[in-house]
Amino acid sequence: MKAIVCGGSKGIGFAIAAALKKRGHEVLLFSRTLATLQEAADRLGGAPFIQGDLGEIRDRERLIAEGRLHLNGLDILVINSGGPPPGDFRSTPLPLYDRAYEALLKPVVHLHQLAAPAMMEKGFGRILTVSSLAAREPVPDLILSNTFRAALFGFIKTFARETAARGVTSNLLLPGYVDTERLRELARKRGGVETVLREVLPTIPLGRLLDPAELGEAAAFLCSKEASGVTGTSLAVDGGALRGIP
């Protein structure tokens, strides 16, 4: 199958791309930074890539159009991008909500609009959005993420009900605390990796950070033909950190 992986140059995105590649899928990478794209493409044995920014309408349109041409089709679309800045109700002014919508919700809706019609026409498609545990359980000091990831879940649910009979699925992958360079970079800003790990690990029943490869394997299943009955839902790969009942 033919797959586009957004944010596929490193971290969870790269792990998903590697898992899909391992299963014999053709994978095209998309990311903002040329150097990391080239490095990731080499690690995958020469995968094609497109440089761009998911926050830009023209880049999203170019990604789907050029990606489909390069791959000679599109069966799988993985949407993966960063999140909005932290903050609570009192410290978050209204303009930041506009920015969060533009960065977190609008690109996902637009990419569904761009990719889904052709998938429905041929009767097969897999769209997977990498989101956050905040889609199901609000996280302290992340009011923007809590707001728009919950809204995104509402969109996915609605979209899935309208497209399931046409062979197109759409789901959310919810990472917990995953051992990526991004997590460690954020931890260093918050007082050091060891300090943050002492705070975080007690909240994870598994007792450790997740490996990106574990997210990749879960994503590969949700993107497979065998997952045809799984749509409009979320899969948390979090070591048991979510406390609510789904």
MARGU-791385 format. One record per residue (C-alpha): residue number from 1; residue in three letters; y negated, z negated, x negated. Coordinates in steps of 0.2 Angstrom, whole numbers, plus 5000, padded with zeros to 4 digits. Layout:
BEGIN
+------+------+------+------+------+
: resi : resn :   py :   pz :   px :
+------+------+------+------+------+
:  NUM :  ala :    Y :    Z :    X :
...
+------+------+------+------+------+
//
This chain:
BEGIN
+------+------+------+------+------+
: resi : resn :   py :   pz :   px :
+------+------+------+------+------+
:    1 :  met : 5000 : 5000 : 5000 :
:    2 :  lys : 4982 : 5003 : 4995 :
:    3 :  ala : 4971 : 4987 : 4993 :
:    4 :  ile : 4953 : 4983 : 4989 :
:    5 :  val : 4950 : 4965 : 4982 :
:    6 :  cys : 4932 : 4959 : 4983 :
:    7 :  gly : 4927 : 4946 : 4970 :
:    8 :  gly : 4943 : 4952 : 4961 :
:    9 :  ser : 4937 : 4950 : 4943 :
:   10 :  lys : 4941 : 4932 : 4940 :
:   11 :  gly : 4947 : 4916 : 4948 :
:   12 :  ile : 4956 : 4916 : 4965 :
:   13 :  gly : 4951 : 4935 : 4968 :
:   14 :  phe : 4959 : 4940 : 4952 :
:   15 :  ala : 4975 : 4930 : 4956 :
:   16 :  ile : 4976 : 4939 : 4973 :
:   17 :  ala : 4974 : 4955 : 4965 :
:   18 :  ala : 4988 : 4951 : 4952 :
:   19 :  ala : 4999 : 4945 : 4966 :
:   20 :  leu : 4997 : 4962 : 4976 :
:   21 :  lys : 4999 : 4972 : 4960 :
:   22 :  lys : 5015 : 4963 : 4956 :
:   23 :  arg : 5022 : 4968 : 4973 :
:   24 :  gly : 5018 : 4987 : 4969 :
:   25 :  his : 5002 : 4989 : 4979 :
:   26 :  glu : 4988 : 5000 : 4972 :
:   27 :  val : 4973 : 4988 : 4969 :
:   28 :  leu : 4955 : 4992 : 4967 :
:   29 :  leu : 4943 : 4978 : 4961 :
:   30 :  phe : 4925 : 4975 : 4966 :
:   31 :  ser : 4913 : 4963 : 4959 :
:   32 :  arg : 4895 : 4961 : 4952 :
:   33 :  thr : 4898 : 4960 : 4934 :
:   34 :  leu : 4904 : 4975 : 4924 :
:   35 :  ala : 4911 : 4965 : 4909 :
:   36 :  thr : 4922 : 4954 : 4919 :
:   37 :  leu : 4928 : 4969 : 4930 :
:   38 :  gln : 4933 : 4979 : 4914 :
:   39 :  glu : 4942 : 4964 : 4907 :
:   40 :  ala : 4951 : 4961 : 4924 :
:   41 :  ala : 4956 : 4979 : 4926 :
:   42 :  asp : 4963 : 4979 : 4908 :
:   43 :  arg : 4973 : 4963 : 4912 :
:   44 :  leu : 4980 : 4972 : 4927 :
:   45 :  gly : 4986 : 4987 : 4917 :
:   46 :  gly : 4971 : 4998 : 4920 :
:   47 :  ala : 4966 : 4995 : 4939 :
:   48 :  pro : 4951 : 5005 : 4945 :
:   49 :  phe : 4936 : 4996 : 4950 :
:   50 :  ile : 4918 : 4997 : 4958 :
:   51 :  gln : 4903 : 4987 : 4953 :
:   52 :  gly : 4892 : 4981 : 4966 :
:   53 :  asp : 4885 : 4966 : 4977 :
:   54 :  leu : 4893 : 4961 : 4993 :
:   55 :  gly : 4876 : 4955 : 4999 :
:   56 :  glu : 4869 : 4973 : 4999 :
:   57 :  ile : 4873 : 4984 : 5014 :
:   58 :  arg : 4873 : 5000 : 5003 :
:   59 :  asp : 4885 : 4992 : 4991 :
:   60 :  arg : 4897 : 4987 : 5005 :
:   61 :  glu : 4896 : 5005 : 5013 :
:   62 :  arg : 4899 : 5012 : 4996 :
:   63 :  leu : 4914 : 5001 : 4992 :
:   64 :  ile : 4923 : 5006 : 5008 :
:   65 :  ala : 4919 : 5024 : 5007 :
:   66 :  glu : 4922 : 5026 : 4988 :
:   67 :  gly : 4937 : 5014 : 4988 :
:   68 :  arg : 4946 : 5024 : 5002 :
:   69 :  leu : 4943 : 5040 : 4993 :
:   70 :  his : 4949 : 5033 : 4976 :
:   71 :  leu : 4965 : 5025 : 4983 :
:   72 :  asn : 4968 : 5039 : 4996 :
:   73 :  gly : 4968 : 5027 : 5010 :
:   74 :  leu : 4965 : 5008 : 5013 :
:   75 :  asp : 4978 : 4996 : 5020 :
:   76 :  ile : 4973 : 4980 : 5013 :
:   77 :  leu : 4955 : 4972 : 5012 :
:   78 :  val : 4952 : 4955 : 5004 :
:   79 :  ile : 4935 : 4948 : 5006 :
:   80 :  asn : 4931 : 4935 : 4993 :
:   81 :  ser : 4913 : 4929 : 4988 :
:   82 :  gly : 4904 : 4914 : 4983 :
:   83 :  gly : 4897 : 4900 : 4995 :
:   84 :  pro : 4879 : 4894 : 4999 :
:   85 :  pro : 4871 : 4880 : 4990 :
:   86 :  pro : 4874 : 4862 : 4994 :
:   87 :  gly : 4863 : 4851 : 5005 :
:   88 :  asp : 4862 : 4840 : 5020 :
:   89 :  phe : 4852 : 4842 : 5037 :
:   90 :  arg : 4836 : 4834 : 5031 :
:   91 :  ser : 4836 : 4844 : 5014 :
:   92 :  thr : 4840 : 4861 : 5021 :
:   93 :  pro : 4825 : 4871 : 5028 :
:   94 :  leu : 4827 : 4885 : 5040 :
:   95 :  pro : 4825 : 4899 : 5028 :
:   96 :  leu : 4841 : 4894 : 5019 :
:   97 :  tyr : 4851 : 4896 : 5035 :
:   98 :  asp : 4845 : 4914 : 5035 :
:   99 :  arg : 4850 : 4917 : 5017 :
:  100 :  ala : 4867 : 4909 : 5021 :
:  101 :  tyr : 4870 : 4920 : 5036 :
:  102 :  glu : 4866 : 4935 : 5025 :
:  103 :  ala : 4877 : 4930 : 5011 :
:  104 :  leu : 4892 : 4922 : 5020 :
:  105 :  leu : 4894 : 4929 : 5038 :
:  106 :  lys : 4885 : 4946 : 5039 :
:  107 :  pro : 4895 : 4954 : 5025 :
:  108 :  val : 4912 : 4949 : 5032 :
:  109 :  val : 4907 : 4956 : 5049 :
:  110 :  his : 4900 : 4972 : 5042 :
:  111 :  leu : 4916 : 4975 : 5031 :
:  112 :  his : 4927 : 4973 : 5046 :
:  113 :  gln : 4916 : 4986 : 5055 :
:  114 :  leu : 4918 : 4998 : 5040 :
:  115 :  ala : 4936 : 4996 : 5037 :
:  116 :  ala : 4945 : 4992 : 5054 :
:  117 :  pro : 4942 : 5008 : 5063 :
:  118 :  ala : 4953 : 5019 : 5052 :
:  119 :  met : 4966 : 5005 : 5051 :
:  120 :  met : 4967 : 5004 : 5070 :
:  121 :  glu : 4968 : 5023 : 5071 :
:  122 :  lys : 4983 : 5024 : 5059 :
:  123 :  gly : 4991 : 5008 : 5067 :
:  124 :  phe : 4991 : 4997 : 5052 :
:  125 :  gly : 4979 : 4986 : 5042 :
:  126 :  arg : 4977 : 4969 : 5034 :
:  127 :  ile : 4960 : 4960 : 5032 :
:  128 :  leu : 4960 : 4943 : 5023 :
:  129 :  thr : 4944 : 4933 : 5020 :
:  130 :  val : 4944 : 4919 : 5007 :
:  131 :  ser : 4934 : 4905 : 5015 :
:  132 :  ser : 4934 : 4886 : 5013 :
:  133 :  leu : 4942 : 4871 : 5020 :
:  134 :  ala : 4925 : 4869 : 5028 :
:  135 :  ala : 4930 : 4882 : 5041 :
:  136 :  arg : 4941 : 4868 : 5049 :
:  137 :  glu : 4934 : 4852 : 5043 :
:  138 :  pro : 4916 : 4849 : 5039 :
:  139 :  val : 4913 : 4844 : 5021 :
:  140 :  pro : 4899 : 4831 : 5016 :
:  141 :  asp : 4883 : 4838 : 5009 :
:  142 :  leu : 4888 : 4856 : 5013 :
:  143 :  ile : 4879 : 4859 : 5030 :
:  144 :  leu : 4877 : 4878 : 5027 :
:  145 :  ser : 4895 : 4881 : 5022 :
:  146 :  asn : 4901 : 4870 : 5037 :
:  147 :  thr : 4890 : 4880 : 5049 :
:  148 :  phe : 4893 : 4898 : 5044 :
:  149 :  arg : 4912 : 4896 : 5039 :
:  150 :  ala : 4915 : 4889 : 5056 :
:  151 :  ala : 4906 : 4903 : 5064 :
:  152 :  leu : 4916 : 4915 : 5053 :
:  153 :  phe : 4932 : 4908 : 5060 :
:  154 :  gly : 4925 : 4911 : 5078 :
:  155 :  phe : 4922 : 4930 : 5073 :
:  156 :  ile : 4940 : 4931 : 5065 :
:  157 :  lys : 4948 : 4924 : 5081 :
:  158 :  thr : 4939 : 4936 : 5092 :
:  159 :  phe : 4942 : 4951 : 5081 :
:  160 :  ala : 4960 : 4948 : 5079 :
:  161 :  arg : 4963 : 4947 : 5098 :
:  162 :  glu : 4955 : 4964 : 5100 :
:  163 :  thr : 4965 : 4972 : 5086 :
:  164 :  ala : 4982 : 4964 : 5086 :
:  165 :  ala : 4990 : 4978 : 5097 :
:  166 :  arg : 4983 : 4991 : 5085 :
:  167 :  gly : 4993 : 4984 : 5070 :
:  168 :  val : 4978 : 4976 : 5062 :
:  169 :  thr : 4977 : 4958 : 5057 :
:  170 :  ser : 4963 : 4947 : 5051 :
:  171 :  asn : 4965 : 4930 : 5044 :
:  172 :  leu : 4957 : 4916 : 5033 :
:  173 :  leu : 4963 : 4909 : 5017 :
:  174 :  leu : 4957 : 4892 : 5014 :
:  175 :  pro : 4957 : 4886 : 4996 :
:  176 :  gly : 4957 : 4868 : 4992 :
:  177 :  tyr : 4952 : 4862 : 4975 :
:  178 :  val : 4958 : 4876 : 4963 :
:  179 :  asp : 4958 : 4875 : 4944 :
:  180 :  thr : 4946 : 4889 : 4941 :
:  181 :  glu : 4932 : 4891 : 4928 :
:  182 :  arg : 4919 : 4890 : 4943 :
:  183 :  leu : 4926 : 4873 : 4948 :
:  184 :  arg : 4925 : 4867 : 4931 :
:  185 :  glu : 4907 : 4874 : 4929 :
:  186 :  leu : 4902 : 4864 : 4945 :
:  187 :  ala : 4910 : 4849 : 4939 :
:  188 :  arg : 4901 : 4849 : 4922 :
:  189 :  lys : 4884 : 4850 : 4932 :
:  190 :  arg : 4890 : 4834 : 4942 :
:  191 :  gly : 4893 : 4823 : 4927 :
:  192 :  gly : 4908 : 4830 : 4918 :
:  193 :  val : 4925 : 4837 : 4923 :
:  194 :  glu : 4934 : 4821 : 4920 :
:  195 :  thr : 4922 : 4811 : 4931 :
:  196 :  val : 4924 : 4824 : 4945 :
:  197 :  leu : 4943 : 4824 : 4943 :
:  198 :  arg : 4944 : 4805 : 4945 :
:  199 :  glu : 4934 : 4807 : 4962 :
:  200 :  val : 4944 : 4823 : 4968 :
:  201 :  leu : 4962 : 4820 : 4964 :
:  202 :  pro : 4964 : 4804 : 4975 :
:  203 :  thr : 4959 : 4815 : 4990 :
:  204 :  ile : 4973 : 4828 : 4986 :
:  205 :  pro : 4991 : 4822 : 4992 :
:  206 :  leu : 4999 : 4834 : 4980 :
:  207 :  gly : 4990 : 4824 : 4966 :
:  208 :  arg : 4984 : 4839 : 4956 :
:  209 :  leu : 4972 : 4854 : 4957 :
:  210 :  leu : 4979 : 4870 : 4964 :
:  211 :  asp : 4984 : 4885 : 4952 :
:  212 :  pro : 4975 : 4901 : 4957 :
:  213 :  ala : 4992 : 4909 : 4957 :
:  214 :  glu : 4997 : 4899 : 4972 :
:  215 :  leu : 4983 : 4906 : 4982 :
:  216 :  gly : 4988 : 4923 : 4976 :
:  217 :  glu : 5005 : 4921 : 4983 :
:  218 :  ala : 4999 : 4915 : 5000 :
:  219 :  ala : 4987 : 4929 : 5001 :
:  220 :  ala : 5000 : 4942 : 4996 :
:  221 :  phe : 5011 : 4936 : 5011 :
:  222 :  leu : 4997 : 4937 : 5023 :
:  223 :  cys : 4993 : 4955 : 5017 :
:  224 :  ser : 5011 : 4960 : 5019 :
:  225 :  lys : 5020 : 4970 : 5032 :
:  226 :  glu : 5031 : 4955 : 5036 :
:  227 :  ala : 5016 : 4945 : 5041 :
:  228 :  ser : 5013 : 4957 : 5056 :
:  229 :  gly : 5014 : 4942 : 5068 :
:  230 :  val : 5001 : 4931 : 5059 :
:  231 :  thr : 4983 : 4935 : 5065 :
:  232 :  gly : 4967 : 4926 : 5070 :
:  233 :  thr : 4972 : 4911 : 5060 :
:  234 :  ser : 4969 : 4901 : 5044 :
:  235 :  leu : 4981 : 4896 : 5030 :
:  236 :  ala : 4975 : 4881 : 5020 :
:  237 :  val : 4982 : 4881 : 5002 :
:  238 :  asp : 4975 : 4864 : 4998 :
:  239 :  gly : 4989 : 4852 : 4992 :
:  240 :  gly : 4988 : 4843 : 5009 :
:  241 :  ala : 4969 : 4839 : 5008 :
:  242 :  leu : 4965 : 4843 : 5026 :
:  243 :  arg : 4966 : 4828 : 5036 :
:  244 :  gly : 4964 : 4835 : 5054 :
:  245 :  ile : 4978 : 4842 : 5065 :
:  246 :  pro : 4976 : 4861 : 5065 :
+------+------+------+------+------+
//
